[in-house]
Amino acid sequence: MKTAVIFDSAGTLLKAYRVAKNVRSGEIVENVASTNMVLQHPGCALVAIRADSADFLDNLDASTTISTFLASSSISLDVICRRSKCTTERIASAAKKDTLATIGDMRDAVAAVKLKCKDIYYVNMGFVVDVPRSEIPYVLATGGRLFSGARRLIQRLGELKVDVYIASGDNRKSLSALSRELGLPESRAYDALSPAGKKELVLKLREKYDLVVMVGDGINDYQAIEAADIGVLTVQQAGPRPQVLYDSADFVIDDIGSVEEVISRRLPEGK
């Protein structure tokens, strides 16, 4: 049986540490569920900055607003999650009208991640946009390191002749590093995917494979989990999740290594 497994990255293969800075109050909020922040507020969207690293922040004035930087920069934005049906163009336009969030705020969020997780090998950045108000109420940073059983799982899936893919909202550099770490071809790592993009990948692979399994941990994986032949929700990364996410999954696991057992049940004996 020709089988493919698609993994989300942060929170699924990687133990993620997420930080948000409240732009108005200056408060640093640790261990946030960024997609939940958006889903709880109508009109909001979660946007990722498509940058290879956070190093570019060091060359910018801390007082520069993010909106000013975006207006003069070639750096792209990716909408990861949105509460309403706002277009990407409208979300970007709203972000560029904000007058409060600064490069210094973004640096603070990145520094908070690095302080707590000294052994991480990537940092992603982004912000929440309140579209109706044209404001950036929160800036975000995320760092991650592999869950202890991830390398062994990928090795075992290879021995079972299962093709492994990664589908993530993270940037290209982060996924390239993750692919190398796990010994996977970079051509099977899909970066900067929206929830709909993950679902589209699942449907595309279902045309090529007898069995497609999607493994994710958050609401941004909901569409893909529902579209797969087998949907697996992993809760190894602690945090609140909506009931609809549990209801969409065929299996709920608390250790990424359990994916092997889920797949082995469906493979012909001797595989």
Helices and strands as residue ranges (DSSP letters): E 3-7, E 14-22, E 28-30, H 34-39, E 44-50, G 55-59, H 66-72, E 76-82, H 88-95, H 103-116, E 123-130, E 135-146, H 150-159, E 163-167, H 172-182, G 186-188, E 189-190, H 195-206, E 211-216, G 219-221, H 222-227, E 230-234, H 243-248, E 251-253, G 256-258, H 259-264
